[in-house]
Amino acid sequence: MPLFEFRCPTCAHDFELLIRTGDRAACPECGTATVEKLFSETAPPAAAMNRSLPVASACPPGDAPCSPTCCRL
């Protein structure tokens, strides 16, 4: 089951739920089923992870990151 982030517009409570496809989320604070799904800020979308990113000319060849601020991280 995927983990989704939600916000309740009624009581302004932000929460996370493990929810199956087809199930409806409800706010654990006030119980309303009118909640907004939020975009997660903790992980990039899967499409972004599958895309090749440009490598700066200062990075050495290969796949290993060259420093903590490397463009490959």
PDB file of N, H, CA, C and O in Angstrom:
ATOM      1  N   MET A   1       0.845  -1.189   0.000  1.00  0.00           N
ATOM      2  CA  MET A   1       0.000   0.000   0.000  1.00  0.00           C
ATOM      3  C   MET A   1       0.880   1.238   0.000  1.00  0.00           C
ATOM      4  O   MET A   1       1.842   1.314   0.765  1.00  0.00           O
ATOM      5  N   PRO A   2       0.567   2.201  -0.840  1.00  0.00           N
ATOM      6  CA  PRO A   2       1.363   3.432  -0.870  1.00  0.00           C
ATOM      7  C   PRO A   2       0.993   4.367   0.277  1.00  0.00           C
ATOM      8  O   PRO A   2      -0.135   4.363   0.769  1.00  0.00           O
ATOM      9  N   LEU A   3       1.963   5.159   0.683  1.00  0.00           N
ATOM     10  H   LEU A   3       2.880   5.162   0.284  1.00  0.00           H
ATOM     11  CA  LEU A   3       1.786   6.167   1.719  1.00  0.00           C
ATOM     12  C   LEU A   3       1.519   7.501   1.037  1.00  0.00           C
ATOM     13  O   LEU A   3       2.301   7.940   0.194  1.00  0.00           O
ATOM     14  N   PHE A   4       0.420   8.142   1.399  1.00  0.00           N
ATOM     15  H   PHE A   4      -0.215   7.785   2.084  1.00  0.00           H
ATOM     16  CA  PHE A   4       0.059   9.432   0.822  1.00  0.00           C
ATOM     17  C   PHE A   4      -0.043  10.486   1.913  1.00  0.00           C
ATOM     18  O   PHE A   4      -0.346  10.178   3.066  1.00  0.00           O
ATOM     19  N   GLU A   5       0.213  11.734   1.535  1.00  0.00           N
ATOM     20  H   GLU A   5       0.460  11.984   0.598  1.00  0.00           H
ATOM     21  CA  GLU A   5       0.066  12.867   2.448  1.00  0.00           C
ATOM     22  C   GLU A   5      -1.213  13.609   2.091  1.00  0.00           C
ATOM     23  O   GLU A   5      -1.527  13.794   0.915  1.00  0.00           O
ATOM     24  N   PHE A   6      -1.944  14.029   3.110  1.00  0.00           N
ATOM     25  H   PHE A   6      -1.689  13.878   4.065  1.00  0.00           H
ATOM     26  CA  PHE A   6      -3.214  14.721   2.925  1.00  0.00           C
ATOM     27  C   PHE A   6      -3.287  15.960   3.813  1.00  0.00           C
ATOM     28  O   PHE A   6      -2.560  16.079   4.799  1.00  0.00           O
ATOM     29  N   ARG A   7      -4.169  16.871   3.446  1.00  0.00           N
ATOM     30  H   ARG A   7      -4.760  16.774   2.645  1.00  0.00           H
ATOM     31  CA  ARG A   7      -4.498  18.047   4.262  1.00  0.00           C
ATOM     32  C   ARG A   7      -6.015  18.139   4.324  1.00  0.00           C
ATOM     33  O   ARG A   7      -6.709  17.988   3.319  1.00  0.00           O
ATOM     34  N   CYS A   8      -6.510  18.391   5.526  1.00  0.00           N
ATOM     35  H   CYS A   8      -5.946  18.514   6.343  1.00  0.00           H
ATOM     36  CA  CYS A   8      -7.940  18.560   5.721  1.00  0.00           C
ATOM     37  C   CYS A   8      -8.268  20.053   5.644  1.00  0.00           C
ATOM     38  O   CYS A   8      -7.777  20.825   6.467  1.00  0.00           O
ATOM     39  N   PRO A   9      -9.087  20.479   4.674  1.00  0.00           N
ATOM     40  CA  PRO A   9      -9.433  21.899   4.585  1.00  0.00           C
ATOM     41  C   PRO A   9     -10.382  22.346   5.699  1.00  0.00           C
ATOM     42  O   PRO A   9     -10.498  23.542   5.966  1.00  0.00           O
ATOM     43  N   THR A  10     -11.052  21.410   6.341  1.00  0.00           N
ATOM     44  H   THR A  10     -10.958  20.438   6.123  1.00  0.00           H
ATOM     45  CA  THR A  10     -11.986  21.747   7.404  1.00  0.00           C
ATOM     46  C   THR A  10     -11.262  22.150   8.690  1.00  0.00           C
ATOM     47  O   THR A  10     -11.573  23.180   9.287  1.00  0.00           O
ATOM     48  N   CYS A  11     -10.280  21.317   9.117  1.00  0.00           N
ATOM     49  H   CYS A  11     -10.028  20.480   8.632  1.00  0.00           H
ATOM     50  CA  CYS A  11      -9.588  21.602  10.384  1.00  0.00           C
ATOM     51  C   CYS A  11      -8.107  21.928  10.198  1.00  0.00           C
ATOM     52  O   CYS A  11      -7.400  22.133  11.185  1.00  0.00           O
ATOM     53  N   ALA A  12      -7.618  21.982   8.948  1.00  0.00           N
ATOM     54  H   ALA A  12      -8.192  21.816   8.146  1.00  0.00           H
ATOM     55  CA  ALA A  12      -6.229  22.327   8.599  1.00  0.00           C
ATOM     56  C   ALA A  12      -5.211  21.327   9.152  1.00  0.00           C
ATOM     57  O   ALA A  12      -4.060  21.688   9.397  1.00  0.00           O
ATOM     58  N   HIS A  13      -5.626  20.075   9.350  1.00  0.00           N
ATOM     59  H   HIS A  13      -6.561  19.781   9.151  1.00  0.00           H
ATOM     60  CA  HIS A  13      -4.726  19.034   9.852  1.00  0.00           C
ATOM     61  C   HIS A  13      -4.022  18.358   8.677  1.00  0.00           C
ATOM     62  O   HIS A  13      -4.675  17.940   7.720  1.00  0.00           O
ATOM     63  N   ASP A  14      -2.680  18.247   8.743  1.00  0.00           N
ATOM     64  H   ASP A  14      -2.149  18.587   9.520  1.00  0.00           H
ATOM     65  CA  ASP A  14      -1.897  17.500   7.752  1.00  0.00           C
ATOM     66  C   ASP A  14      -1.631  16.115   8.321  1.00  0.00           C
ATOM     67  O   ASP A  14      -1.312  15.979   9.502  1.00  0.00           O
ATOM     68  N   PHE A  15      -1.760  15.081   7.484  1.00  0.00           N
ATOM     69  H   PHE A  15      -2.019  15.191   6.525  1.00  0.00           H
ATOM     70  CA  PHE A  15      -1.561  13.721   7.955  1.00  0.00           C
ATOM     71  C   PHE A  15      -1.144  12.814   6.806  1.00  0.00           C
ATOM     72  O   PHE A  15      -1.294  13.162   5.635  1.00  0.00           O
ATOM     73  N   GLU A  16      -0.613  11.637   7.164  1.00  0.00           N
ATOM     74  H   GLU A  16      -0.491  11.355   8.116  1.00  0.00           H
ATOM     75  CA  GLU A  16      -0.216  10.625   6.197  1.00  0.00           C
ATOM     76  C   GLU A  16      -1.065   9.381   6.421  1.00  0.00           C
ATOM     77  O   GLU A  16      -1.418   9.052   7.553  1.00  0.00           O
ATOM     78  N   LEU A  17      -1.389   8.694   5.326  1.00  0.00           N
ATOM     79  H   LEU A  17      -1.102   8.961   4.406  1.00  0.00           H
ATOM     80  CA  LEU A  17      -2.158   7.459   5.412  1.00  0.00           C
ATOM     81  C   LEU A  17      -1.623   6.436   4.438  1.00  0.00           C
ATOM     82  O   LEU A  17      -1.254   6.772   3.312  1.00  0.00           O
ATOM     83  N   LEU A  18      -1.579   5.180   4.868  1.00  0.00           N
ATOM     84  H   LEU A  18      -1.879   4.907   5.783  1.00  0.00           H
ATOM     85  CA  LEU A  18      -1.365   4.066   3.949  1.00  0.00           C
ATOM     86  C   LEU A  18      -2.741   3.743   3.401  1.00  0.00           C
ATOM     87  O   LEU A  18      -3.647   3.385   4.154  1.00  0.00           O
ATOM     88  N   ILE A  19      -2.899   3.866   2.102  1.00  0.00           N
ATOM     89  H   ILE A  19      -2.164   4.156   1.490  1.00  0.00           H
ATOM     90  CA  ILE A  19      -4.240   3.721   1.531  1.00  0.00           C
ATOM     91  C   ILE A  19      -4.179   2.922   0.237  1.00  0.00           C
ATOM     92  O   ILE A  19      -3.289   3.128  -0.588  1.00  0.00           O
ATOM     93  N   ARG A  20      -5.118   2.023   0.068  1.00  0.00           N
ATOM     94  H   ARG A  20      -5.841   1.856   0.738  1.00  0.00           H
ATOM     95  CA  ARG A  20      -5.203   1.214  -1.139  1.00  0.00           C
ATOM     96  C   ARG A  20      -5.895   1.988  -2.247  1.00  0.00           C
ATOM     97  O   ARG A  20      -6.691   2.890  -1.985  1.00  0.00           O
ATOM     98  N   THR A  21      -5.586   1.632  -3.483  1.00  0.00           N
ATOM     99  H   THR A  21      -4.939   0.900  -3.697  1.00  0.00           H
ATOM    100  CA  THR A  21      -6.242   2.242  -4.632  1.00  0.00           C
ATOM    101  C   THR A  21      -7.745   1.985  -4.534  1.00  0.00           C
ATOM    102  O   THR A  21      -8.175   0.855  -4.306  1.00  0.00           O
ATOM    103  N   GLY A  22      -8.519   3.020  -4.704  1.00  0.00           N
ATOM    104  H   GLY A  22      -8.169   3.938  -4.890  1.00  0.00           H
ATOM    105  CA  GLY A  22      -9.966   2.910  -4.626  1.00  0.00           C
ATOM    106  C   GLY A  22     -10.540   3.253  -3.268  1.00  0.00           C
ATOM    107  O   GLY A  22     -11.725   3.573  -3.167  1.00  0.00           O
ATOM    108  N   ASP A  23      -9.716   3.196  -2.201  1.00  0.00           N
ATOM    109  H   ASP A  23      -8.754   2.937  -2.284  1.00  0.00           H
ATOM    110  CA  ASP A  23     -10.188   3.575  -0.874  1.00  0.00           C
ATOM    111  C   ASP A  23     -10.196   5.096  -0.744  1.00  0.00           C
ATOM    112  O   ASP A  23      -9.439   5.790  -1.422  1.00  0.00           O
ATOM    113  N   ARG A  24     -11.053   5.603   0.127  1.00  0.00           N
ATOM    114  H   ARG A  24     -11.669   5.039   0.678  1.00  0.00           H
ATOM    115  CA  ARG A  24     -11.135   7.045   0.358  1.00  0.00           C
ATOM    116  C   ARG A  24     -10.486   7.392   1.685  1.00  0.00           C
ATOM    117  O   ARG A  24     -10.634   6.667   2.669  1.00  0.00           O
ATOM    118  N   ALA A  25      -9.766   8.502   1.704  1.00  0.00           N
ATOM    119  H   ALA A  25      -9.646   9.091   0.905  1.00  0.00           H
ATOM    120  CA  ALA A  25      -9.121   8.971   2.928  1.00  0.00           C
ATOM    121  C   ALA A  25     -10.098   9.821   3.724  1.00  0.00           C
ATOM    122  O   ALA A  25     -10.972  10.482   3.163  1.00  0.00           O
ATOM    123  N   ALA A  26      -9.936   9.792   5.036  1.00  0.00           N
ATOM    124  H   ALA A  26      -9.227   9.255   5.492  1.00  0.00           H
ATOM    125  CA  ALA A  26     -10.721  10.644   5.929  1.00  0.00           C
ATOM    126  C   ALA A  26      -9.776  11.230   6.963  1.00  0.00           C
ATOM    127  O   ALA A  26      -8.805  10.586   7.360  1.00  0.00           O
ATOM    128  N   CYS A  27     -10.054  12.433   7.392  1.00  0.00           N
ATOM    129  H   CYS A  27     -10.843  12.956   7.070  1.00  0.00           H
ATOM    130  CA  CYS A  27      -9.223  13.120   8.370  1.00  0.00           C
ATOM    131  C   CYS A  27      -9.332  12.412   9.730  1.00  0.00           C
ATOM    132  O   CYS A  27     -10.438  12.192  10.223  1.00  0.00           O
ATOM    133  N   PRO A  28      -8.192  12.056  10.335  1.00  0.00           N
ATOM    134  CA  PRO A  28      -8.235  11.394  11.636  1.00  0.00           C
ATOM    135  C   PRO A  28      -8.631  12.347  12.779  1.00  0.00           C
ATOM    136  O   PRO A  28      -9.003  11.890  13.860  1.00  0.00           O
ATOM    137  N   GLU A  29      -8.553  13.653  12.547  1.00  0.00           N
ATOM    138  H   GLU A  29      -8.251  14.024  11.669  1.00  0.00           H
ATOM    139  CA  GLU A  29      -8.910  14.625  13.585  1.00  0.00           C
ATOM    140  C   GLU A  29     -10.406  14.902  13.626  1.00  0.00           C
ATOM    141  O   GLU A  29     -11.033  14.799  14.681  1.00  0.00           O
ATOM    142  N   CYS A  30     -10.984  15.258  12.469  1.00  0.00           N
ATOM    143  H   CYS A  30     -10.475  15.342  11.612  1.00  0.00           H
ATOM    144  CA  CYS A  30     -12.398  15.665  12.462  1.00  0.00           C
ATOM    145  C   CYS A  30     -13.306  14.676  11.733  1.00  0.00           C
ATOM    146  O   CYS A  30     -14.529  14.779  11.828  1.00  0.00           O
ATOM    147  N   GLY A  31     -12.723  13.718  11.007  1.00  0.00           N
ATOM    148  H   GLY A  31     -11.729  13.634  10.930  1.00  0.00           H
ATOM    149  CA  GLY A  31     -13.509  12.672  10.367  1.00  0.00           C
ATOM    150  C   GLY A  31     -14.045  12.994   8.984  1.00  0.00           C
ATOM    151  O   GLY A  31     -14.661  12.134   8.354  1.00  0.00           O
ATOM    152  N   THR A  32     -13.829  14.212   8.490  1.00  0.00           N
ATOM    153  H   THR A  32     -13.329  14.910   9.001  1.00  0.00           H
ATOM    154  CA  THR A  32     -14.352  14.552   7.170  1.00  0.00           C
ATOM    155  C   THR A  32     -13.629  13.761   6.075  1.00  0.00           C
ATOM    156  O   THR A  32     -12.432  13.491   6.175  1.00  0.00           O
ATOM    157  N   ALA A  33     -14.373  13.396   5.033  1.00  0.00           N
ATOM    158  H   ALA A  33     -15.346  13.615   4.951  1.00  0.00           H
ATOM    159  CA  ALA A  33     -13.799  12.667   3.904  1.00  0.00           C
ATOM    160  C   ALA A  33     -13.405  13.615   2.783  1.00  0.00           C
ATOM    161  O   ALA A  33     -12.943  13.170   1.732  1.00  0.00           O
ATOM    162  N   THR A  34     -13.578  14.905   2.990  1.00  0.00           N
ATOM    163  H   THR A  34     -13.953  15.266   3.843  1.00  0.00           H
ATOM    164  CA  THR A  34     -13.203  15.900   1.987  1.00  0.00           C
ATOM    165  C   THR A  34     -11.788  16.374   2.305  1.00  0.00           C
ATOM    166  O   THR A  34     -11.598  17.400   2.957  1.00  0.00           O
ATOM    167  N   VAL A  35     -10.800  15.616   1.837  1.00  0.00           N
ATOM    168  H   VAL A  35     -10.954  14.782   1.307  1.00  0.00           H
ATOM    169  CA  VAL A  35      -9.400  15.933   2.098  1.00  0.00           C
ATOM    170  C   VAL A  35      -8.669  16.153   0.777  1.00  0.00           C
ATOM    171  O   VAL A  35      -9.102  15.678  -0.272  1.00  0.00           O
ATOM    172  N   GLU A  36      -7.558  16.877   0.846  1.00  0.00           N
ATOM    173  H   GLU A  36      -7.206  17.262   1.699  1.00  0.00           H
ATOM    174  CA  GLU A  36      -6.749  17.172  -0.342  1.00  0.00           C
ATOM    175  C   GLU A  36      -5.482  16.333  -0.298  1.00  0.00           C
ATOM    176  O   GLU A  36      -4.798  16.289   0.725  1.00  0.00           O
ATOM    177  N   LYS A  37      -5.163  15.658  -1.417  1.00  0.00           N
ATOM    178  H   LYS A  37      -5.719  15.694  -2.247  1.00  0.00           H
ATOM    179  CA  LYS A  37      -3.911  14.909  -1.500  1.00  0.00           C
ATOM    180  C   LYS A  37      -2.790  15.899  -1.784  1.00  0.00           C
ATOM    181  O   LYS A  37      -2.910  16.745  -2.670  1.00  0.00           O
ATOM    182  N   LEU A  38      -1.697  15.790  -1.028  1.00  0.00           N
ATOM    183  H   LEU A  38      -1.600  15.103  -0.308  1.00  0.00           H
ATOM    184  CA  LEU A  38      -0.548  16.676  -1.194  1.00  0.00           C
ATOM    185  C   LEU A  38       0.543  15.957  -1.973  1.00  0.00           C
ATOM    186  O   LEU A  38       0.597  14.727  -2.003  1.00  0.00           O
ATOM    187  N   PHE A  39       1.404  16.736  -2.598  1.00  0.00           N
ATOM    188  H   PHE A  39       1.359  17.734  -2.574  1.00  0.00           H
ATOM    189  CA  PHE A  39       2.575  16.175  -3.257  1.00  0.00           C
ATOM    190  C   PHE A  39       3.664  16.031  -2.216  1.00  0.00           C
ATOM    191  O   PHE A  39       3.934  16.965  -1.461  1.00  0.00           O
ATOM    192  N   SER A  40       4.287  14.876  -2.170  1.00  0.00           N
ATOM    193  H   SER A  40       4.068  14.117  -2.783  1.00  0.00           H
ATOM    194  CA  SER A  40       5.336  14.615  -1.199  1.00  0.00           C
ATOM    195  C   SER A  40       6.574  15.427  -1.531  1.00  0.00           C
ATOM    196  O   SER A  40       6.972  15.535  -2.691  1.00  0.00           O
ATOM    197  N   GLU A  41       7.178  15.999  -0.492  1.00  0.00           N
ATOM    198  H   GLU A  41       6.855  15.911   0.450  1.00  0.00           H
ATOM    199  CA  GLU A  41       8.424  16.752  -0.677  1.00  0.00           C
ATOM    200  C   GLU A  41       9.630  15.912  -0.282  1.00  0.00           C
ATOM    201  O   GLU A  41      10.772  16.344  -0.444  1.00  0.00           O
ATOM    202  N   THR A  42       9.379  14.714   0.235  1.00  0.00           N
ATOM    203  H   THR A  42       8.451  14.363   0.366  1.00  0.00           H
ATOM    204  CA  THR A  42      10.482  13.903   0.718  1.00  0.00           C
ATOM    205  C   THR A  42      11.137  13.058  -0.372  1.00  0.00           C
ATOM    206  O   THR A  42      12.309  12.703  -0.250  1.00  0.00           O
ATOM    207  N   ALA A  43      10.420  12.738  -1.408  1.00  0.00           N
ATOM    208  H   ALA A  43       9.467  13.027  -1.507  1.00  0.00           H
ATOM    209  CA  ALA A  43      10.980  11.898  -2.468  1.00  0.00           C
ATOM    210  C   ALA A  43      10.551  12.436  -3.825  1.00  0.00           C
ATOM    211  O   ALA A  43       9.408  12.863  -3.991  1.00  0.00           O
ATOM    212  N   PRO A  44      11.458  12.417  -4.794  1.00  0.00           N
ATOM    213  CA  PRO A  44      11.077  12.871  -6.122  1.00  0.00           C
ATOM    214  C   PRO A  44      10.131  11.878  -6.777  1.00  0.00           C
ATOM    215  O   PRO A  44      10.140  10.699  -6.422  1.00  0.00           O
ATOM    216  N   PRO A  45       9.321  12.323  -7.720  1.00  0.00           N
ATOM    217  CA  PRO A  45       8.452  11.388  -8.437  1.00  0.00           C
ATOM    218  C   PRO A  45       9.274  10.323  -9.151  1.00  0.00           C
ATOM    219  O   PRO A  45      10.421  10.567  -9.525  1.00  0.00           O
ATOM    220  N   ALA A  46       8.698   9.158  -9.338  1.00  0.00           N
ATOM    221  H   ALA A  46       7.766   8.960  -9.034  1.00  0.00           H
ATOM    222  CA  ALA A  46       9.414   8.054  -9.970  1.00  0.00           C
ATOM    223  C   ALA A  46       9.915   8.431 -11.360  1.00  0.00           C
ATOM    224  O   ALA A  46      10.997   8.003 -11.763  1.00  0.00           O
ATOM    225  N   ALA A  47       9.149   9.219 -12.091  1.00  0.00           N
ATOM    226  H   ALA A  47       8.270   9.566 -11.764  1.00  0.00           H
ATOM    227  CA  ALA A  47       9.567   9.627 -13.438  1.00  0.00           C
ATOM    228  C   ALA A  47      10.863  10.437 -13.386  1.00  0.00           C
ATOM    229  O   ALA A  47      11.709  10.310 -14.271  1.00  0.00           O
ATOM    230  N   ALA A  48      11.020  11.260 -12.365  1.00  0.00           N
ATOM    231  H   ALA A  48      10.333  11.364 -11.646  1.00  0.00           H
ATOM    232  CA  ALA A  48      12.230  12.070 -12.244  1.00  0.00           C
ATOM    233  C   ALA A  48      13.441  11.209 -11.909  1.00  0.00           C
ATOM    234  O   ALA A  48      14.560  11.531 -12.309  1.00  0.00           O
ATOM    235  N   MET A  49      13.229  10.122 -11.182  1.00  0.00           N
ATOM    236  H   MET A  49      12.320   9.861 -10.857  1.00  0.00           H
ATOM    237  CA  MET A  49      14.337   9.256 -10.806  1.00  0.00           C
ATOM    238  C   MET A  49      14.823   8.427 -11.977  1.00  0.00           C
ATOM    239  O   MET A  49      15.980   8.005 -11.979  1.00  0.00           O
ATOM    240  N   ASN A  50      13.990   8.177 -12.970  1.00  0.00           N
ATOM    241  H   ASN A  50      13.051   8.520 -12.968  1.00  0.00           H
ATOM    242  CA  ASN A  50      14.365   7.364 -14.123  1.00  0.00           C
ATOM    243  C   ASN A  50      15.018   8.172 -15.228  1.00  0.00           C
ATOM    244  O   ASN A  50      15.536   7.600 -16.187  1.00  0.00           O
ATOM    245  N   ARG A  51      15.004   9.451 -15.115  1.00  0.00           N
ATOM    246  H   ARG A  51      14.584   9.917 -14.336  1.00  0.00           H
ATOM    247  CA  ARG A  51      15.527  10.335 -16.152  1.00  0.00           C
ATOM    248  C   ARG A  51      17.011  10.589 -15.914  1.00  0.00           C
ATOM    249  O   ARG A  51      17.435  10.759 -14.771  1.00  0.00           O
ATOM    250  N   SER A  52      17.790  10.616 -16.966  1.00  0.00           N
ATOM    251  H   SER A  52      17.445  10.478 -17.895  1.00  0.00           H
ATOM    252  CA  SER A  52      19.205  10.924 -16.845  1.00  0.00           C
ATOM    253  C   SER A  52      19.377  12.415 -16.664  1.00  0.00           C
ATOM    254  O   SER A  52      18.805  13.216 -17.404  1.00  0.00           O
ATOM    255  N   LEU A  53      20.173  12.781 -15.668  1.00  0.00           N
ATOM    256  H   LEU A  53      20.638  12.131 -15.067  1.00  0.00           H
ATOM    257  CA  LEU A  53      20.440  14.192 -15.403  1.00  0.00           C
ATOM    258  C   LEU A  53      21.758  14.579 -16.055  1.00  0.00           C
ATOM    259  O   LEU A  53      22.665  13.753 -16.156  1.00  0.00           O
ATOM    260  N   PRO A  54      21.873  15.825 -16.497  1.00  0.00           N
ATOM    261  CA  PRO A  54      23.144  16.250 -17.072  1.00  0.00           C
ATOM    262  C   PRO A  54      24.230  16.261 -16.006  1.00  0.00           C
ATOM    263  O   PRO A  54      23.957  16.557 -14.842  1.00  0.00           O
ATOM    264  N   VAL A  55      25.441  15.944 -16.391  1.00  0.00           N
ATOM    265  H   VAL A  55      25.663  15.704 -17.336  1.00  0.00           H
ATOM    266  CA  VAL A  55      26.571  15.915 -15.473  1.00  0.00           C
ATOM    267  C   VAL A  55      27.433  17.135 -15.741  1.00  0.00           C
ATOM    268  O   VAL A  55      27.759  17.440 -16.888  1.00  0.00           O
ATOM    269  N   ALA A  56      27.797  17.825 -14.680  1.00  0.00           N
ATOM    270  H   ALA A  56      27.533  17.578 -13.748  1.00  0.00           H
ATOM    271  CA  ALA A  56      28.647  19.013 -14.821  1.00  0.00           C
ATOM    272  C   ALA A  56      30.018  18.597 -15.336  1.00  0.00           C
ATOM    273  O   ALA A  56      30.482  17.491 -15.057  1.00  0.00           O
ATOM    274  N   SER A  57      30.658  19.470 -16.077  1.00  0.00           N
ATOM    275  H   SER A  57      30.282  20.369 -16.304  1.00  0.00           H
ATOM    276  CA  SER A  57      31.968  19.151 -16.647  1.00  0.00           C
ATOM    277  C   SER A  57      33.027  18.960 -15.564  1.00  0.00           C
ATOM    278  O   SER A  57      34.065  18.356 -15.833  1.00  0.00           O
ATOM    279  N   ALA A  58      32.797  19.456 -14.350  1.00  0.00           N
ATOM    280  H   ALA A  58      31.953  19.946 -14.132  1.00  0.00           H
ATOM    281  CA  ALA A  58      33.779  19.306 -13.273  1.00  0.00           C
ATOM    282  C   ALA A  58      33.730  17.919 -12.641  1.00  0.00           C
ATOM    283  O   ALA A  58      34.660  17.542 -11.929  1.00  0.00           O
ATOM    284  N   CYS A  59      32.668  17.150 -12.885  1.00  0.00           N
ATOM    285  H   CYS A  59      31.912  17.457 -13.463  1.00  0.00           H
ATOM    286  CA  CYS A  59      32.552  15.812 -12.303  1.00  0.00           C
ATOM    287  C   CYS A  59      33.426  14.841 -13.080  1.00  0.00           C
ATOM    288  O   CYS A  59      33.485  14.901 -14.308  1.00  0.00           O
ATOM    289  N   PRO A  60      34.112  13.939 -12.364  1.00  0.00           N
ATOM    290  CA  PRO A  60      34.942  12.954 -13.050  1.00  0.00           C
ATOM    291  C   PRO A  60      34.067  11.917 -13.741  1.00  0.00           C
ATOM    292  O   PRO A  60      32.892  11.786 -13.396  1.00  0.00           O
ATOM    293  N   PRO A  61      34.605  11.176 -14.705  1.00  0.00           N
ATOM    294  CA  PRO A  61      33.821  10.140 -15.374  1.00  0.00           C
ATOM    295  C   PRO A  61      33.444   9.027 -14.394  1.00  0.00           C
ATOM    296  O   PRO A  61      34.116   8.825 -13.383  1.00  0.00           O
ATOM    297  N   GLY A  62      32.382   8.321 -14.699  1.00  0.00           N
ATOM    298  H   GLY A  62      31.836   8.485 -15.521  1.00  0.00           H
ATOM    299  CA  GLY A  62      31.927   7.231 -13.839  1.00  0.00           C
ATOM    300  C   GLY A  62      30.617   7.597 -13.162  1.00  0.00           C
ATOM    301  O   GLY A  62      30.063   8.672 -13.392  1.00  0.00           O
ATOM    302  N   ASP A  63      30.131   6.690 -12.327  1.00  0.00           N
ATOM    303  H   ASP A  63      30.581   5.817 -12.141  1.00  0.00           H
ATOM    304  CA  ASP A  63      28.845   6.886 -11.682  1.00  0.00           C
ATOM    305  C   ASP A  63      28.942   7.380 -10.239  1.00  0.00           C
ATOM    306  O   ASP A  63      27.942   7.827  -9.676  1.00  0.00           O
ATOM    307  N   ALA A  64      30.121   7.307  -9.637  1.00  0.00           N
ATOM    308  H   ALA A  64      30.932   6.944 -10.094  1.00  0.00           H
ATOM    309  CA  ALA A  64      30.254   7.693  -8.226  1.00  0.00           C
ATOM    310  C   ALA A  64      30.206   9.204  -8.068  1.00  0.00           C
ATOM    311  O   ALA A  64      30.744   9.922  -8.911  1.00  0.00           O
ATOM    312  N   PRO A  65      29.575   9.709  -7.009  1.00  0.00           N
ATOM    313  CA  PRO A  65      29.581  11.149  -6.762  1.00  0.00           C
ATOM    314  C   PRO A  65      30.994  11.611  -6.418  1.00  0.00           C
ATOM    315  O   PRO A  65      31.748  10.887  -5.768  1.00  0.00           O
ATOM    316  N   CYS A  66      31.346  12.808  -6.852  1.00  0.00           N
ATOM    317  H   CYS A  66      30.734  13.396  -7.381  1.00  0.00           H
ATOM    318  CA  CYS A  66      32.702  13.310  -6.622  1.00  0.00           C
ATOM    319  C   CYS A  66      32.811  14.112  -5.323  1.00  0.00           C
ATOM    320  O   CYS A  66      33.915  14.314  -4.818  1.00  0.00           O
ATOM    321  N   SER A  67      31.679  14.573  -4.777  1.00  0.00           N
ATOM    322  H   SER A  67      30.782  14.410  -5.188  1.00  0.00           H
ATOM    323  CA  SER A  67      31.697  15.329  -3.518  1.00  0.00           C
ATOM    324  C   SER A  67      30.264  15.381  -2.981  1.00  0.00           C
ATOM    325  O   SER A  67      29.333  14.994  -3.687  1.00  0.00           O
ATOM    326  N   PRO A  68      30.071  15.851  -1.751  1.00  0.00           N
ATOM    327  CA  PRO A  68      28.715  15.942  -1.198  1.00  0.00           C
ATOM    328  C   PRO A  68      27.810  16.874  -1.996  1.00  0.00           C
ATOM    329  O   PRO A  68      26.589  16.734  -1.929  1.00  0.00           O
ATOM    330  N   THR A  69      28.365  17.812  -2.742  1.00  0.00           N
ATOM    331  H   THR A  69      29.357  17.926  -2.796  1.00  0.00           H
ATOM    332  CA  THR A  69      27.546  18.731  -3.532  1.00  0.00           C
ATOM    333  C   THR A  69      27.550  18.359  -5.021  1.00  0.00           C
ATOM    334  O   THR A  69      27.168  19.159  -5.875  1.00  0.00           O
ATOM    335  N   CYS A  70      27.988  17.139  -5.308  1.00  0.00           N
ATOM    336  H   CYS A  70      28.299  16.489  -4.614  1.00  0.00           H
ATOM    337  CA  CYS A  70      28.066  16.692  -6.695  1.00  0.00           C
ATOM    338  C   CYS A  70      26.691  16.654  -7.345  1.00  0.00           C
ATOM    339  O   CYS A  70      25.676  16.423  -6.688  1.00  0.00           O
ATOM    340  N   CYS A  71      26.685  16.884  -8.636  1.00  0.00           N
ATOM    341  H   CYS A  71      27.510  17.072  -9.170  1.00  0.00           H
ATOM    342  CA  CYS A  71      25.436  16.880  -9.386  1.00  0.00           C
ATOM    343  C   CYS A  71      24.841  15.480  -9.504  1.00  0.00           C
ATOM    344  O   CYS A  71      23.690  15.345  -9.920  1.00  0.00           O
ATOM    345  N   ARG A  72      25.584  14.445  -9.155  1.00  0.00           N
ATOM    346  H   ARG A  72      26.518  14.555  -8.817  1.00  0.00           H
ATOM    347  CA  ARG A  72      25.073  13.083  -9.249  1.00  0.00           C
ATOM    348  C   ARG A  72      24.339  12.627  -7.992  1.00  0.00           C
ATOM    349  O   ARG A  72      23.823  11.510  -7.956  1.00  0.00           O
ATOM    350  N   LEU A  73      24.284  13.459  -6.974  1.00  0.00           N
ATOM    351  H   LEU A  73      24.704  14.366  -7.004  1.00  0.00           H
ATOM    352  CA  LEU A  73      23.584  13.076  -5.740  1.00  0.00           C
ATOM    353  C   LEU A  73      22.134  13.382  -5.846  1.00  0.00           C
ATOM    354  O   LEU A  73      21.380  13.130  -4.906  1.00  0.00           O
TER     355      LEU A  73
END
